[in-house]
């Protein structure tokens, strides 16, 4: 099969028709870009936004800000693997086309969108989609994302680490192994969704290996898959712990896993390793065991991080104190009580840039 790198769209989506239950609205792509940049909605877009709940609106706004700077060669290889084709086929179920070219169109839009100056994001994807109109079923997208983020676990089961068993986790890990092949980075970030939300915004020569849902269990699996690629990380930052607290991982296992992770990172041409304390949630979020761990458990995890740091003689980074008040995340730095919003991410990014000397 030919590579997607040289593909250019003969058409580009000018409008997106959004279906959500009985609701259907056609929205110019230019209106979506303007909303992403200015938060000002056109009348067509406002009709769609009015149909969403406050939480759904926030998720839509957050999704518009996600822009991924991807390795084009690695991405092209990925979408042509068996797993990549499976994910594209999965995603194509939410897009209505009269022809049978939905998978090919998705592949083309991803590659071309990733080549845009801002990287691959929702807007650059839409602008690269090879059709003058794109029809998207939002309810199907929500269902598919939920399925892709989960493994075979029961919906009633307590949260657990399924990074290496969920479809999205598998595809993210495979992309990272392709992108890291024989590469040398001045800085590497390993972390969970908070770190992943930064994208590749830490400067040239760095790579963000952040993965949604990561704990020390999947961190070890990730590192073991990366070592054969011969990737080198001069400085490494490990930011885990919050999910270990949420998943109920024991003190002994957490400390053991973190020490093993440090040992593995040291085999990757590493000169310096820094640990980031586990992130606290808000008081309200910490009371819901399906959302975040109790604040007291996060405090215990952070005490273990300090113990491991002392044993392994690695520093625990500072700079995150402005996010918290009495060891709880301030409401002004989060949209859902658990994840950092744009202002919170600025503080986190600045702390990381200081570590990296940028």
Residue pairs with C-beta under 8 A, 6 or more apart in sequence:
1 80
3 76
3 80
4 76
4 79
4 80
4 107
4 108
4 110
4 111
5 72
5 73
5 76
5 111
7 108
7 111
7 112
8 112
9 108
9 109
9 112
9 128
9 129
9 130
10 130
11 130
11 131
11 132
12 127
12 128
12 129
12 130
12 132
13 29
13 126
13 127
13 128
13 129
13 131
13 132
13 133
13 134
14 28
14 29
14 30
14 132
14 133
15 26
15 27
15 28
15 29
15 132
15 133
15 134
16 26
16 27
16 29
16 32
16 126
16 133
16 134
16 135
16 136
17 24
17 25
17 26
17 27
17 133
17 134
17 135
17 136
18 24
18 25
18 26
18 27
18 48
18 136
18 138
19 96
19 135
19 136
19 137
19 138
19 139
20 48
20 51
20 137
20 138
20 139
21 139
23 48
23 51
25 44
25 47
25 48
25 51
26 44
26 133
27 42
27 44
27 45
27 48
28 42
28 44
29 123
29 126
29 127
31 41
31 42
31 44
31 45
32 45
32 64
32 122
32 123
32 126
33 123
33 127
34 40
34 42
35 41
35 42
35 45
35 64
36 64
36 65
36 122
36 123
39 61
41 49
49 57
49 60
52 60
55 336
58 335
58 336
62 335
63 122
64 121
64 122
64 123
65 121
65 342
66 121
66 122
66 197
66 199
67 118
67 119
67 120
67 121
67 124
67 199
68 114
68 119
68 120
68 121
68 199
68 200
69 119
69 199
69 200
69 201
70 114
70 119
70 120
70 175
70 179
71 178
71 179
72 111
72 114
72 115
74 175
74 178
74 179
74 181
75 110
75 111
75 114
75 120
75 175
75 179
76 111
77 178
78 84
78 171
78 174
78 175
78 178
79 85
79 88
79 107
79 110
79 111
81 174
83 170
83 171
83 174
84 171
84 174
85 103
86 167
87 148
87 167
87 168
87 171
88 103
88 106
88 107
89 103
90 144
90 148
90 167
91 106
91 144
92 102
92 103
92 106
93 140
93 144
94 136
94 137
94 138
94 140
94 141
94 144
95 102
95 105
95 106
95 134
95 135
95 136
95 137
96 135
96 136
96 137
97 105
97 131
97 135
105 129
105 130
105 131
108 128
108 129
108 130
109 125
109 126
109 128
109 129
109 130
110 120
110 125
110 128
112 128
113 120
113 121
113 124
113 125
113 127
113 128
114 120
114 124
116 124
116 127
116 128
118 124
119 199
119 200
126 134
147 167
148 166
148 167
148 168
149 166
149 168
149 212
149 213
150 162
150 166
151 162
151 165
151 166
152 165
153 160
153 162
158 247
158 248
158 289
158 290
159 243
159 246
159 247
159 289
159 290
160 247
161 213
161 214
161 215
161 217
161 218
161 243
161 247
162 169
162 213
163 169
163 172
163 173
163 211
163 212
163 213
163 214
163 215
163 218
163 221
163 222
164 170
164 173
164 218
164 221
166 213
168 212
169 211
169 212
169 213
169 218
172 211
172 212
173 211
173 221
173 222
173 225
176 209
176 222
176 225
176 226
177 225
177 226
177 228
177 229
179 207
180 207
180 209
180 226
180 229
180 231
181 229
181 230
181 231
182 229
182 230
182 231
183 207
183 229
183 231
183 232
184 231
184 232
184 234
184 269
185 205
185 206
185 207
185 231
185 232
185 233
185 234
186 205
186 206
186 234
186 235
186 356
187 202
187 203
187 205
187 206
187 207
187 233
187 234
187 235
187 236
187 237
187 355
187 356
188 206
188 207
188 209
188 231
188 233
188 235
188 236
188 237
188 268
189 195
189 198
189 202
189 206
189 207
189 208
189 209
189 210
189 236
189 237
189 239
189 352
190 209
190 210
190 214
190 219
190 222
190 223
190 236
190 237
190 238
190 239
190 240
190 261
190 265
191 209
191 210
191 211
191 214
191 237
191 238
191 239
191 240
191 276
192 210
192 211
192 212
192 213
192 214
192 215
192 239
192 240
192 242
192 243
193 210
193 211
193 212
193 213
193 214
193 339
194 210
194 239
194 242
194 279
194 339
194 340
194 348
195 208
195 210
195 239
196 208
196 210
196 211
196 212
197 210
197 339
197 340
197 345
198 208
198 210
198 345
198 348
198 349
198 352
199 208
200 206
200 207
200 208
201 208
201 349
202 208
202 349
202 352
202 353
202 356
202 358
203 353
203 356
203 358
206 356
207 233
209 222
209 226
210 239
211 218
211 222
213 243
214 222
214 240
214 243
215 240
215 243
215 244
215 247
215 249
216 240
216 241
216 244
216 249
216 253
216 254
216 257
216 258
216 261
217 244
217 247
217 249
217 257
219 238
219 240
219 257
219 261
220 257
220 260
220 261
220 264
223 261
223 264
223 265
223 268
224 264
226 268
227 264
227 267
227 268
231 268
232 268
232 269
232 270
233 265
233 268
233 269
233 270
234 269
234 270
234 271
234 272
235 270
235 271
235 272
235 273
235 274
235 355
235 356
236 265
236 268
236 270
236 272
236 273
236 274
237 273
237 274
237 275
237 276
237 317
237 352
237 355
237 356
238 258
238 261
238 262
238 265
238 273
238 274
238 275
238 276
239 275
239 276
239 279
240 258
240 261
240 276
240 278
241 254
241 277
241 278
241 279
241 298
241 301
241 302
241 304
241 305
242 278
242 279
242 280
242 281
242 292
242 293
242 298
242 301
244 254
244 257
244 278
244 301
245 278
245 293
245 294
245 297
245 298
245 300
245 301
246 289
246 292
246 293
249 257
251 300
251 304
254 301
254 304
255 304
255 307
255 308
258 275
258 304
258 305
258 308
259 308
259 311
259 312
262 273
262 308
262 312
262 314
265 273
266 273
273 312
273 314
274 314
274 315
274 316
274 317
274 355
275 305
275 308
275 309
275 314
275 315
275 316
275 317
276 316
276 317
276 320
276 351
277 302
277 305
277 316
277 317
277 320
278 298
278 301
278 302
278 305
279 298
279 320
279 323
279 329
279 340
280 286
280 295
280 298
280 323
280 324
280 327
280 328
280 329
281 291
281 292
281 293
281 295
281 298
281 328
281 329
281 334
281 337
281 338
282 328
282 329
282 330
282 331
282 334
282 337
282 338
283 295
283 328
284 337
285 291
285 292
285 329
285 334
285 336
285 337
285 338
286 292
286 293
286 294
286 295
286 298
286 328
287 294
291 337
291 338
292 337
292 338
293 301
295 327
295 328
298 327
299 327
305 316
306 316
309 315
309 316
317 351
317 352
317 355
318 351
319 347
319 350
319 351
319 354
320 347
320 348
320 351
322 347
323 329
323 330
323 333
323 340
323 344
323 347
323 348
324 330
329 337
329 338
329 340
329 344
331 337
332 343
333 340
333 341
333 343
333 344
333 347
334 340
334 341
334 344
335 341
340 347
340 348
